[in-house]
Amino acid sequence: RLPETGEKIACDREVIQACIMTWFGSLTDFDSFVQAELAGYFWRSLGHFGLPYRWVVGSQLPVFWAYMDLIAEAIPTQDKWSVSALIVEALAMWLCASPLVAAFVIWVTNLLQRKRESGLCDLLVSALAALLTLIPF
């Protein structure tokens, strides 16, 4: 019911169940789909670490932009081989190294998210994870 007027409104559950029945035929078929097939769809679309590679590469564009600044500075002062090497390094950092660091951080996060028996142990694991973030620097 609407708080202001007391007018009865459609229940979300009824609307959602009606949509599920239209799409899947029955609630049982929907349940079976969720339990048996949905995880596979997520796995294929999101990748092993929960983020598609192209999303990670997009998030690492600032790394590439920083290299573009260095390359622009190097063009007038350095030979073409040094500039070419810097371009290759920029692409390697952007497309390979940075995504690998992101994958490592996600892997460590997944590894450490399990609840420990002791609160002190949880605190130590969290502190270790925070220290691991300083490794690239």
Salt bridges, closest charged atoms under 4 A:
ASP122 OD2 - LYS115 NZ 3.14
